[in-house]
Amino acid sequence: MNGTQRPASGLPQVRVLGAPVTVCTFVEAQDELARLVARGGGACVSCANAYSTTMATDRPDFARVLAQADMVTADGMAVVWALHALGHGRAERVHNDDLFLACCARFKHWRHFLVGGRVGQTEAVAAAMRVRFPGIDVVGGCATPVRPVPADQQAQILAQIAAARASIVWVGMGTPAQDHWMHASAPLAGVPMVGVGSLFDLLAGHTRAAPEWVKRSGLQWAFRLAQEPRRLAGRYVVYNTRFVLGLARQWWSARRSRRSRHAGRGGPGG
């Protein structure tokens, strides 16, 4: 999918390396998520950054999961710049941490369920949510310290989601674990699920949020690297470099394709 496609949501998607990324504004992403919640049934919202889009070129199983997601947000500024370079200048960054916070503030009737993190972390996140958003309805949570999630715990999580009558499930397992888990679990739970990566660490106070100017400048990866150098150094050095090189090839290929089409229309009989 090198060009633009429109999935069932009506929002266009454009392939960036190995991932189909939804082209939209931040408000449109909120509206689409609200539509999925109102519709009911299982749905998956994944996020795209330099790491995930590059990983999807190596792992067909992960690429298939992203291809079947209901929305894949432009979670990193590198992906937003890629969309702009590919001719989609209206695309805005939809960082799933910010999407979570915006929806908690805007859709006060939602019933929130949390999955992921260390033991005790979902309780800490729920407490932080209740302080930040008085009256918010956090109806449950389950930590997932062991991944892949064992079958017996999987059954327990799905039962708890059903008993809580959750409107939406926020999944903080990190990429690609959360994407695979949502892909398998959302149809069984019958509830929209959104991958939020390291958000639970942030809300529980284990990491610090990047300032807005850092986010806008595309340096959030460096801010995170400074906090967790041992865990993230290899990931950022390898995948950020590969993302830049891969995007350069994709941009050049798209440019050549456009030139070829223009030449064909301009020739005899074109």
C-alpha atoms as one frame of an Amber mdcrd trajectory, in Angstrom:
protein
   0.000   0.000   0.000   2.250   2.817  -1.241  -0.602   5.194  -1.975  -3.567
   6.336   0.058  -6.345   3.993   1.089  -9.534   4.579   3.035 -10.413   1.886
   5.582 -13.880   1.455   7.061 -13.404   4.522   9.268 -13.171   6.799   6.247
  -9.867   8.245   7.446  -7.105   7.774   4.870  -4.140   5.535   5.567  -0.675
   5.816   4.056   2.061   3.226   4.323   5.183   4.395   6.120   7.779   1.634
   5.764   5.938  -1.449   7.056   2.915   0.193   8.700  -0.343   1.706   7.405
  -0.591   5.019   9.266  -3.891   6.854   9.670  -3.737  10.409   8.314  -5.749
  12.723  10.553  -5.671  15.607  12.967  -5.516  15.100  16.718  -9.196  16.003
  17.092 -10.179  13.643  14.273  -8.406  10.813  16.094 -10.458  11.557  19.223
 -13.645  11.616  17.150 -12.789   8.312  15.492 -12.074   6.657  18.828 -15.392
   7.991  20.155 -17.100   6.480  17.101 -15.538   3.099  17.831 -16.669   3.258
  21.459 -20.205   4.267  20.472 -20.341   1.514  17.840 -19.312  -1.142  20.323
 -17.570  -4.377  19.498 -13.900  -5.188  19.324 -11.529  -2.667  17.785  -7.785
  -2.028  17.937  -5.883   1.258  17.907  -2.121   0.865  17.510   0.570   3.519
  17.311   3.273   4.129  14.729   6.716   5.503  15.438  10.170   4.977  13.972
  10.578   1.783  15.986   7.282   0.112  15.073   7.200   1.095  11.402  10.711
  -0.268  10.920  10.023  -3.424  12.924   7.012  -4.110  10.705   9.335  -4.398
   7.703  11.143  -7.290   9.437   8.234  -9.120  11.041   5.347 -10.122   8.772
   3.258 -11.204  11.773   3.507  -7.729  13.280   2.839  -6.090   9.904  -0.370
  -8.143   9.587  -1.529  -7.022  13.033  -1.020  -3.365  12.129  -2.714  -3.853
   8.755  -5.835  -5.114  10.518  -5.969  -2.395  13.180  -8.894   0.044  13.040
  -6.527   2.997  13.467  -2.731   3.333  13.555  -1.858   6.730  14.952   1.142
   8.849  13.966   2.579   8.520  17.460   6.044   9.935  16.735   7.101  13.182
  15.075   9.345  11.228  12.710   6.233   9.527  11.320   4.424  12.866  11.014
   7.350  14.307   9.059   7.328  11.172   6.893   3.641  11.697   6.094   4.335
  15.331   5.202   7.228  14.294   2.952   4.932  11.803   1.219   2.447  14.556
   0.416   0.077  14.492   3.409   0.714  17.853   4.989  -2.498  17.912   7.050
  -1.366  15.008   9.230  -0.860  15.867  12.892   0.898  13.971  15.618  -1.443
  11.712  17.564   0.691  10.579  20.480  -1.356   7.938  22.260  -0.421   9.310
  25.697  -1.973  12.632  24.673  -4.931  10.836  23.064  -5.571   9.070  26.371
  -5.471  12.304  28.379  -7.649  14.187  25.885 -10.292  11.455  25.842 -10.328
  11.174  29.639 -11.076  14.897  29.795 -13.545  15.015  26.910 -15.608  11.827
  27.195 -16.634  11.820  30.835 -19.174   9.001  30.463 -16.631   6.354  29.392
 -15.869   3.392  31.648 -12.093   2.861  31.577 -10.245  -0.435  32.060  -6.434
  -0.720  32.277  -4.323  -3.697  31.189  -0.539  -3.944  31.487   2.368  -2.908
  33.642   3.890  -4.306  36.800   1.995  -5.680  39.783   0.222  -2.808  41.510
   0.779  -0.401  38.639  -2.777  -0.278  37.304  -3.985   0.680  40.781  -1.457
   3.511  40.906  -2.491   4.679  37.440  -6.183   4.582  38.377  -5.464   6.685
  41.468  -3.556   9.231  39.364  -6.431   9.370  36.858  -8.948  10.072  39.628
  -6.829  12.946  40.906  -6.333  14.446  37.460  -9.906  13.863  36.259 -12.302
  14.054  39.223 -15.308  11.816  38.709 -13.648   9.645  36.061 -14.975   6.086
  35.991 -12.060   3.632  36.161 -13.822   0.293  36.422 -10.875  -2.079  36.712
  -7.357  -3.051  35.836  -5.015  -6.011  35.468  -1.226  -6.046  35.531   0.591
  -8.254  33.025   4.097  -8.818  34.425   4.457 -12.042  32.391   4.325 -11.781
  28.591   2.985 -13.353  26.518   0.048 -13.295  28.912  -0.606 -16.851  30.210
  -3.842 -18.449  29.035  -5.365 -18.620  32.517  -4.700 -14.937  33.161  -6.011
 -14.072  29.699  -9.341 -15.688  30.572  -9.439 -13.805  33.880  -8.747 -10.451
  32.191 -11.479 -10.954  29.618 -13.935 -11.971  32.349 -13.096  -8.865  34.376
 -13.524  -6.583  31.349 -16.942  -8.099  30.695 -18.025  -7.901  34.349 -16.915
  -4.269  34.560 -18.889  -3.363  31.415 -15.899  -1.352  30.204 -16.343   1.190
  27.403 -12.669   1.135  26.471  -9.498  -0.734  27.414  -6.121   1.033  27.564
  -3.248  -1.422  27.065   0.232  -0.554  28.324   2.492  -3.452  27.387   4.846
  -1.790  24.923   5.360  -2.522  21.235   4.832  -5.110  19.786   3.421  -7.067
  22.756   0.415  -4.790  23.188  -0.456  -4.907  19.493  -0.456  -8.695  19.346
  -2.447  -8.906  22.585  -5.079  -6.412  21.407  -5.380  -8.123  18.028  -6.169
 -11.444  19.742  -8.229 -10.058  22.637 -10.377  -7.224  21.287 -12.716  -9.489
  19.271 -13.212 -11.694  22.358 -13.781  -8.760  24.703 -16.021  -6.889  22.272
 -14.524  -3.570  23.396 -12.188  -1.065  21.673  -8.590  -1.333  22.867  -5.869
   1.312  22.559  -2.135   0.694  22.923  -0.499   3.301  25.154   3.022   1.873
  25.530   4.874   3.367  28.492   2.016   5.634  29.636   1.453   3.606  32.804
   5.077   4.186  33.864   4.514   7.899  33.344   1.251   8.126  35.291   2.584
   5.921  38.084   5.564   8.251  38.496   8.297   5.898  37.281   9.236   8.195
  34.360   8.837  11.904  33.623   6.802  13.477  30.834   8.716  15.295  28.113
   8.086  19.064  27.844   5.873  20.098  24.951   8.735  21.752  23.063  10.659
  18.465  23.205   7.658  16.598  21.771   7.176  19.138  18.968  10.856  19.096
  18.039  10.886  15.321  17.588  13.352  14.819  20.453  11.104  12.850  22.775
  13.163   9.756  21.995  16.253  11.522  23.385  14.334  12.554  26.508  13.265
   8.946  27.092  16.753   7.668  26.308  18.202   9.915  29.035  15.819   8.320
  31.538  16.270   4.683  30.449  19.608   4.468  28.594  20.306   0.775  29.219
  16.898  -0.351  27.949  16.495   2.025  25.008  19.973   2.769  23.623  20.166
  -0.165  21.237  16.579   0.301  20.080  17.005   3.958  19.179  20.443   3.686
  17.585  19.435   0.768  15.353  15.814   1.539  14.526  16.034   5.321  14.189
  18.905   4.926  11.733  17.063   2.276   9.750  13.916   4.411   9.738  15.735
   7.357   8.145  17.362   5.178   5.490  14.152   3.289   4.770  12.095   6.452
   4.480  14.646   7.957   2.100  14.249   4.918  -0.164  10.450   5.082   0.055
  10.403   8.810  -0.723  12.707   8.356  -3.708  10.631   5.455  -5.020   7.411
   7.481  -4.692   9.055  10.437  -6.448  10.186   8.261  -9.355   6.710   6.741
  -9.606   5.101  10.192  -9.786   7.569  11.278 -12.481   6.853   8.135 -14.479
   3.095   8.727 -14.318   3.473  12.359 -15.366   5.729  11.360 -18.262   3.214
   8.762 -19.393   0.362  11.264 -19.430   2.429  13.800 -21.277   3.548  11.485
 -24.075   1.829  10.736 -27.368  -1.707   9.624 -26.779  -1.331  10.409 -23.066
